[in-house]
Amino acid sequence: MIKSVDSCLTCENLVDSLKCSKHNLSVEIDNVCSDHSIKKAFSKLSDCLSCSNYKKVGCPNPGSSAPGMLCFSWSTY
């Protein structure tokens, strides 16, 4: 059976290039720590269309953003 876990990918401390902003170190997609703080709005429906930065100056990846894409800087409305 497949299970979801609270890995660094779902943590609000994850920033560009798989870097943990809280611990200031690079992480792997399967890492987890006791300071994990889940992105409450992060889900399989989280993509550029539901990101508050989509097509705005604040988008960190304006050349790559598109419907269906997800990046580590995704943020909710």
C-alpha positions as CSV (number, residue, x, y, z in Angstrom):
1,M,0.0,0.0,0.0
2,I,1.2,3.5,-0.8
3,K,1.3,6.0,2.1
4,S,1.9,9.7,2.2
5,V,4.4,11.0,4.7
6,D,5.4,14.4,5.9
7,S,8.7,14.7,4.1
8,C,10.6,17.9,3.4
9,L,8.6,18.3,0.2
10,T,5.5,19.2,2.2
11,C,7.3,21.5,4.7
12,E,6.8,25.2,4.6
13,N,10.5,25.7,5.4
14,L,11.5,24.2,2.0
15,V,12.7,26.8,-0.5
16,D,14.3,26.8,-4.0
17,S,16.9,24.1,-4.8
18,L,15.7,21.7,-2.0
19,K,17.1,24.0,0.7
20,C,15.7,24.1,4.3
21,S,15.3,27.7,5.3
22,K,15.0,26.8,9.0
23,H,18.2,24.7,9.2
24,N,20.0,26.3,6.3
25,L,21.0,23.1,4.6
26,S,20.2,21.1,1.5
27,V,17.7,18.2,1.9
28,E,16.7,15.2,-0.2
29,I,13.1,14.5,-1.2
30,D,12.7,11.7,1.3
31,N,14.1,13.6,4.3
32,V,12.1,14.4,7.4
33,C,12.8,16.1,10.6
34,S,11.2,16.8,14.0
35,D,10.8,20.5,13.1
36,H,8.6,19.7,10.1
37,S,5.8,22.2,9.5
38,I,3.4,21.1,6.8
39,K,2.2,23.4,4.1
40,K,-1.5,23.2,5.0
41,A,-2.6,24.2,1.5
42,F,-0.1,22.0,-0.4
43,S,-1.9,19.1,-2.3
44,K,-1.9,17.3,-5.6
45,L,-4.0,20.3,-6.9
46,S,-1.2,22.8,-6.0
47,D,0.2,24.1,-9.3
48,C,0.9,27.4,-11.0
49,L,-2.8,28.1,-11.5
50,S,-3.4,28.0,-7.8
51,C,-0.2,29.9,-6.8
52,S,-0.5,33.5,-5.5
53,N,2.6,34.4,-7.5
54,Y,1.4,33.1,-10.9
55,K,2.1,35.6,-13.7
56,K,3.1,38.2,-11.2
57,V,6.4,40.0,-10.5
58,G,6.9,37.8,-7.4
59,C,7.1,34.6,-9.4
60,P,10.6,33.1,-8.9
61,N,10.4,31.1,-12.1
62,P,8.5,33.2,-14.7
63,G,10.0,31.5,-17.7
64,S,9.0,28.1,-16.5
65,S,5.6,28.7,-14.8
66,A,2.6,27.1,-16.5
67,P,-0.6,25.3,-15.7
68,G,0.1,21.9,-14.2
69,M,3.6,22.9,-13.0
70,L,4.6,22.9,-9.3
71,C,7.7,24.4,-7.8
72,F,9.2,24.7,-4.3
73,S,8.1,28.4,-4.1
74,W,4.4,27.6,-4.6
75,S,2.2,29.6,-2.2
76,T,-1.5,29.7,-1.5
77,Y,-3.8,32.7,-2.1
